[in-house]
Amino acid sequence: MTRVSDDYLPLEQAAEYLGVSRPKLTRLVREGAISYSTSPLDKRLKLFRRFDLDALKRIPMPKEKAS
């Protein structure tokens, strides 16, 4: 069994770590606020560096508007 390094988190865990939804994290990627790597074993798996997540956590994020 391959374990993801403690330095990298997959999309769902990265979103939880930041306290945002998966769609919000995807939007942050699209806007260029954070980047990801793909797993060498599964190109569909997006991996986020904990260092980058910690840097993003320090930036205050505006609250999303309720529709």
C-alpha positions in Angstrom: 0.0 0.0 0.0 1.4 3.4 -1.0 1.0 6.2 1.5 0.9 9.8 0.5 3.7 11.7 2.2 2.9 13.9 5.2 4.2 16.8 3.1 1.4 16.3 0.5 -2.4 16.1 0.9 -4.9 15.0 -1.7 -7.7 17.4 -2.8 -10.3 16.4 -0.2 -7.9 16.4 2.7 -6.3 19.7 1.6 -9.8 21.4 1.4 -10.6 20.1 4.9 -7.1 21.3 6.2 -7.9 24.8 4.8 -11.5 24.7 6.1 -12.9 25.3 2.6 -15.1 23.2 0.3 -13.6 21.1 -2.6 -15.2 23.5 -5.2 -13.6 26.5 -3.4 -10.2 24.8 -3.4 -10.6 24.0 -7.1 -11.5 27.7 -7.7 -8.4 28.8 -5.8 -6.3 26.6 -8.2 -8.0 28.0 -11.2 -7.4 31.6 -9.9 -3.7 30.8 -9.4 -3.7 31.2 -5.6 -2.3 27.7 -5.1 -0.9 24.9 -7.3 -0.8 21.2 -7.1 1.2 18.2 -8.4 -0.2 15.0 -9.7 0.6 11.6 -8.3 3.1 9.6 -10.3 0.9 6.5 -9.8 -2.4 8.1 -10.6 -2.5 11.3 -12.7 -6.1 12.0 -11.6 -4.9 12.4 -8.0 -4.1 16.1 -7.2 -1.6 16.6 -4.4 -1.1 19.8 -2.5 2.0 20.7 -0.6 1.4 21.3 3.1 3.9 24.2 2.9 1.7 25.9 0.2 -1.5 25.2 2.2 0.0 26.7 5.3 1.0 29.8 3.4 -2.6 30.1 2.0 -4.0 29.6 5.5 -2.3 32.8 6.6 -4.1 34.9 4.0 -7.6 35.9 5.2 -10.2 34.5 2.8 -13.5 36.4 2.2 -16.6 34.6 3.2 -18.7 33.1 0.3 -22.0 34.7 -0.3 -25.1 32.5 0.3 -27.3 32.1 -2.8 
